[in-house]
Amino acid sequence: MIAESWRAARSSVPPGHLDAAGCNVPSDRTLDAVVGHLRHEREVGGYRAVPDLHASRAALAALVGAGADDVAFLESGTAAMAALLGGWPLPPGSRVGVTRAEYGSTVMLLYRLARLRDWKLLELPVDDDSRLDPGGLASMLAGGLDLVVLSHVSSHRGVVQPAAAVGRLCRAAGVPLVLDVCQALGHVDTGDAGATAYVGTSRKWLAGPRGVGFLVVPGLAGDMDAAAPALGGHEWARRDVPTSDGLGWARGQAPVLDGPGWARGEVSPLAGAARYETSEGSIAARAGFGAAVLEHQALGPAAVHARLAELGVTARRLLDGIGGWRVGEPLDEPSAIVTLRPPPGVDPEAAVEDARSRAAEASLLIGTVPVGRAPADLPTPVLRISPSPGAYQEDLHALARVLDR
């Protein structure tokens, strides 16, 4: 039923599409929302064509147990993570826990922030599948951590991290948890994680357009703010002082000026997660993402999760060992991200690219994951297969024939 409903919502799908973890297929409703908003901007002017995204924010927030005011839209998951961590008020010497399987861009960001702010990055213990060990985490929390950053599902390995257990441990220890749900929201259940903040993207399992990322920060703490203030999410603080420059800019509402163009006034963030947004962005893409989230909600998240888990298990059992390729996660892992390690005794980069190319010749769209995506956890590039809810099992069998050649 889910597969049929998902397909019925799309009048066009690329043949053999098995790359939802890269970029999923938007529905007709999503496409119409994007194009319709662009037309509206052309007709009335971009700044007058402001869509009401409250229902979309509320639907997105509900997926993680938050409210509409807890949501901020940005241009990507990477930008959202940078805005969040870049403005996080951790003092020098703070200890940040992260696993070796963390996404490459987030690791880059954390390394830079650690150098600039004298944070200490500590590796959290994982098992042989790179799954976080809750017992080991509990010990590290007891020893002193100030922040935990975790990807619920990695980009390079379809292992579902125990986010609910991690959330409980972090809350009990009073340590904030940032949960990267770029590969999780719309794919697996994230509603019971209870994280301090969630970072995600539109284009993957929620099947929205490219160019939209988001933050969800439930009950935003007063001392948290964006990495850089901007007029879209901040305002000049009120200052009850007289003007001295003759321009009339202060009058209790604007900054005191020392001279033309120089302000000494303070800025205040807007309430809620709006402080992370700017006044610019792809508003049409946000409108499309809103439509995609509402459609996912109507389809039934739990049913979608079950369908994706079923497809992932089917794909692993079918593909493991074919042509010497081996699955990179437990066969029964409840996710639809399936990674395949190259056969032994071959050049792994050449093997991965050759397999991707041969799949494309057979009208099968699959992904590849370079080592840079998770350099501490990924010894070689891998193939990545990630079917959407409407994927056909025949495409998986066709891929098996390609890999067996």
C-alpha positions in Angstrom: 0.0 0.0 0.0 2.8 2.5 0.9 4.7 1.6 -2.3 1.6 2.2 -4.4 0.7 5.4 -2.7 4.3 6.7 -3.0 4.4 5.9 -6.7 1.0 7.4 -7.4 2.1 10.7 -6.0 4.8 10.9 -8.7 4.0 11.1 -12.4 7.8 10.7 -13.2 10.5 8.7 -11.5 14.0 8.0 -12.9 14.3 4.4 -14.0 15.9 2.1 -11.4 16.1 4.8 -8.8 18.0 3.4 -5.8 19.6 6.6 -4.4 17.2 8.1 -1.9 20.1 8.7 0.5 21.6 10.9 -2.1 18.7 12.8 -3.5 15.2 11.4 -3.4 12.3 11.9 -6.0 10.0 14.8 -5.1 6.3 14.2 -5.6 4.1 16.2 -8.1 2.7 18.1 -5.1 6.1 19.1 -4.0 7.1 20.1 -7.5 3.9 22.1 -8.0 4.6 23.9 -4.7 8.0 25.0 -5.8 7.0 26.1 -9.3 3.8 27.7 -8.1 5.7 29.8 -5.6 8.2 30.9 -8.2 5.2 32.0 -10.5 3.7 33.8 -7.6 7.0 35.7 -6.9 7.1 36.7 -10.6 3.5 38.0 -10.5 3.6 39.9 -7.2 7.2 40.4 -6.4 9.5 38.2 -4.4 9.2 40.1 -1.1 5.4 40.1 -1.3 5.1 36.4 -2.1 5.7 35.2 1.5 4.2 31.7 2.0 2.7 30.7 5.3 4.9 27.9 6.4 3.5 27.4 9.9 1.8 24.2 9.1 4.9 22.8 7.5 7.1 23.8 10.5 4.6 22.2 12.8 4.5 18.9 10.8 8.3 18.8 10.7 8.6 19.6 14.4 6.1 16.9 15.2 8.4 14.2 13.8 10.8 14.9 16.7 8.2 15.9 19.3 8.8 19.7 19.0 6.7 22.8 18.1 6.6 25.0 15.0 8.5 27.8 16.7 11.4 25.4 17.3 12.1 25.1 13.5 14.5 27.1 11.4 15.1 26.7 7.7 18.5 27.0 6.2 20.1 26.1 2.8 21.5 22.7 3.8 22.2 20.3 6.6 25.8 21.4 6.6 24.8 25.0 6.9 22.4 24.2 9.7 25.1 22.3 11.7 27.6 25.2 11.2 25.0 27.8 12.3 24.2 25.7 15.4 27.7 24.6 16.5 29.3 27.8 15.4 27.1 29.7 17.9 27.2 27.2 20.7 28.3 28.9 23.9 30.9 26.3 25.0 33.8 27.8 27.0 37.5 26.9 26.3 38.4 23.5 27.6 35.0 22.0 26.9 34.9 18.3 26.0 32.9 17.3 22.9 32.1 13.6 22.3 31.8 12.3 18.7 32.1 8.8 17.1 34.6 7.8 14.4 31.6 7.4 12.1 30.6 11.0 12.2 29.9 12.8 8.8 33.0 14.3 7.2 31.7 17.9 7.1 30.7 17.8 10.7 34.1 16.5 11.7 35.8 19.2 9.7 33.7 21.8 11.5 34.4 20.4 14.9 38.1 20.2 14.3 38.1 23.9 13.3 36.0 25.0 16.2 38.2 22.9 18.6 41.3 24.8 17.4 39.7 28.2 17.5 38.0 27.8 20.9 40.2 25.3 22.6 37.6 22.5 22.8 38.7 18.9 23.3 37.3 16.3 20.9 36.8 12.9 22.5 36.0 9.7 20.5 33.0 7.9 21.8 33.2 4.1 22.0 31.6 2.0 19.3 31.3 -1.7 18.4 32.5 -3.5 15.3 29.5 -2.1 13.3 30.4 1.5 14.5 27.3 1.5 16.7 27.7 3.7 19.8 28.0 1.7 23.0 25.6 3.1 25.6 27.6 1.7 28.5 30.8 3.3 27.2 28.9 6.6 26.7 27.6 6.5 30.2 31.2 6.1 31.6 32.4 9.1 29.5 29.4 11.2 30.6 30.3 10.4 34.2 33.9 11.4 33.5 32.8 14.7 32.1 31.4 15.7 28.7 30.0 19.1 27.7 28.4 18.1 24.4 27.6 15.0 22.4 27.2 15.1 18.5 25.8 12.0 16.8 24.5 11.0 13.4 21.4 8.9 13.9 22.1 7.1 10.6 25.4 7.6 8.9 25.8 8.6 5.3 28.3 5.8 4.6 26.9 2.9 6.7 23.2 2.0 7.2 23.5 1.4 11.0 20.8 3.0 13.1 22.3 4.4 16.2 20.5 3.9 19.6 19.4 7.5 19.7 16.7 7.0 22.3 19.2 5.4 24.7 21.7 8.1 24.0 19.2 10.8 24.6 18.2 9.3 27.9 21.8 9.1 29.1 22.6 12.6 28.0 19.5 14.1 29.7 20.3 12.3 32.9 23.8 13.7 32.8 22.6 17.2 31.9 24.7 17.1 28.7 23.2 18.5 25.5 22.9 16.1 22.5 23.0 17.3 18.9 21.4 14.6 16.6 22.1 14.7 12.9 19.0 13.4 11.3 19.9 14.1 7.7 19.7 10.3 6.9 17.2 9.5 9.6 14.1 11.8 9.4 11.6 10.2 7.1 13.6 7.0 7.2 13.6 5.7 10.8 11.8 6.8 14.0 13.4 9.8 15.7 10.6 10.9 17.9 11.8 9.4 21.2 15.4 10.7 21.0 14.7 13.8 23.1 17.8 15.6 21.7 18.7 19.2 22.5 18.8 20.0 18.7 18.2 18.2 15.4 19.9 19.0 12.1 18.5 17.7 8.9 17.9 18.2 5.2 15.1 18.2 2.7 16.3 16.2 -0.3 16.8 12.7 1.2 14.2 10.6 2.9 11.6 13.4 3.2 11.8 13.7 -0.7 11.8 17.5 -0.7 13.8 19.7 -3.1 17.5 20.4 -2.9 18.6 23.6 -1.2 16.8 23.4 2.1 18.2 22.3 5.4 16.7 22.7 8.9 17.3 23.0 12.6 14.8 21.9 15.2 15.8 23.2 18.7 13.0 22.3 21.2 12.7 24.9 24.0 15.6 26.9 22.8 17.9 27.9 25.6 18.4 31.7 26.0 22.2 31.7 25.6 22.1 29.7 22.3 22.4 31.7 19.1 23.4 31.5 15.5 27.1 31.7 14.6 26.6 35.0 12.9 23.7 37.5 13.6 21.6 38.5 10.6 18.5 40.7 10.2 16.3 37.8 9.4 16.8 36.3 12.8 17.9 39.3 14.9 16.9 42.8 15.8 18.6 45.8 17.2 18.3 46.0 20.9 16.4 48.9 22.4 18.6 51.6 23.9 17.0 54.5 25.7 19.6 57.0 25.0 19.5 60.3 23.0 21.1 60.6 19.6 24.1 62.7 19.1 24.7 62.4 15.4 21.7 64.3 14.2 20.4 61.4 12.1 17.7 60.4 14.6 18.6 56.7 14.5 18.7 56.0 18.2 15.4 57.3 19.8 15.2 54.2 21.9 15.1 51.7 19.1 18.3 51.8 17.1 22.1 51.6 17.8 24.1 54.5 19.0 26.4 55.7 16.3 29.9 57.1 16.7 29.8 58.2 13.1 28.2 57.3 9.8 28.1 53.5 9.4 29.6 52.6 12.9 27.2 51.1 15.5 27.9 50.3 19.1 24.4 48.9 19.8 23.7 45.4 20.8 21.5 42.9 18.8 19.0 40.5 20.2 17.9 37.2 18.7 14.3 36.6 17.8 12.4 34.2 19.9 12.7 30.5 19.2 14.7 28.9 16.4 14.0 31.9 14.1 17.3 33.3 15.2 19.1 30.8 13.0 17.4 32.0 9.8 18.4 34.8 7.5 16.1 37.0 5.5 17.3 35.3 2.3 17.1 31.8 1.0 15.2 29.7 -1.6 11.7 30.4 -0.4 10.2 28.4 -3.2 12.3 25.4 -2.1 11.1 25.9 1.4 7.5 25.9 0.2 8.2 22.7 -1.7 9.8 21.1 1.4 6.8 22.1 3.4 4.6 20.2 0.9 6.9 17.2 1.1 6.7 17.1 4.9 3.0 17.3 5.0 2.8 14.5 2.4 5.1 12.3 4.5 2.9 13.0 7.5 -0.3 12.0 5.5 1.4 8.9 4.2 2.1 7.7 7.7 5.7 7.8 9.1 5.5 4.5 10.9 4.3 2.7 7.8 7.1 4.4 5.7 9.7 3.3 8.3 8.5 -0.3 8.1 8.5 -0.3 4.3 12.0 1.1 4.2 13.3 -1.4 6.7 11.8 -4.2 4.8 13.5 -3.1 1.5 16.8 -2.7 3.3 16.7 -6.2 4.7 15.7 -7.6 1.4 18.5 -5.8 -0.5 21.2 -7.0 2.0 20.1 -10.6 1.9 20.0 -10.5 -1.9 23.3 -8.7 -2.5 25.6 -9.9 0.2 28.3 -12.0 -1.5 27.2 -11.4 -5.0 30.3 -11.1 -7.2 32.4 -10.9 -4.1 30.7 -7.7 -2.8 30.0 -7.8 1.0 27.4 -5.8 2.9 28.8 -3.3 5.4 26.1 -3.5 8.1 24.2 -6.4 9.8 21.8 -8.0 7.3 18.7 -7.3 9.5 19.6 -3.7 10.2 16.2 -1.8 10.1 17.3 0.8 7.6 17.2 1.2 3.8 20.8 2.3 3.5 22.8 -0.7 2.2 26.5 -0.4 1.6 28.7 -2.9 -0.3 32.4 -3.3 0.1 34.4 -4.1 -3.0 35.6 -7.7 -3.6 39.1 -8.5 -2.2 42.1 -8.3 -4.4 40.9 -5.4 -6.6 41.5 -1.7 -6.7 38.5 -0.5 -4.5 38.1 2.9 -6.2 38.2 1.4 -9.7 35.8 -1.4 -8.6 33.3 1.0 -7.1 33.3 3.3 -10.1 33.0 0.4 -12.5 30.1 -1.1 -10.7 28.3 2.3 -10.6 28.9 2.8 -14.3 27.7 -0.7 -15.2 24.6 -0.1 -13.0 23.9 3.2 -14.9 24.2 1.3 -18.2 21.5 -1.0 -16.9 19.3 2.0 -16.0 20.0 1.7 -12.3 20.8 4.8 -10.2 22.9 3.9 -7.2 25.4 5.9 -5.1 29.0 5.7 -4.2 30.6 6.9 -0.9 34.2 8.1 -0.9 36.5 7.7 2.1 36.3 11.4 2.9 32.7 11.0 4.0 34.0 9.3 7.2 37.8 9.0 7.0 38.2 7.4 10.4 35.6 4.7 9.8 35.7 4.0 6.0 38.8 2.2 4.8 37.7 2.1 1.2 35.0 3.6 -1.0 31.7 1.7 -1.0 28.6 1.3 -3.2 25.5 2.6 -1.5 22.0 1.4 -2.4 19.1 3.2 -0.8 15.6 2.4 -2.2 12.7 4.8 -1.6 9.4 3.5 -0.4 8.2 3.0 -4.0 11.2 1.1 -5.2 10.6 -2.1 -7.2 12.3 -5.3 -5.9 13.0 -6.2 -9.6 15.5 -3.3 -9.6 17.3 -4.9 -6.7 17.4 -8.2 -8.7 18.7 -6.3 -11.7 21.5 -4.8 -9.6 22.4 -8.3 -8.4 22.8 -9.4 -12.0 25.0 -6.4 -12.7 27.3 -7.1 -9.7 27.5 -10.8 -10.5 28.9 -10.2 -14.0 
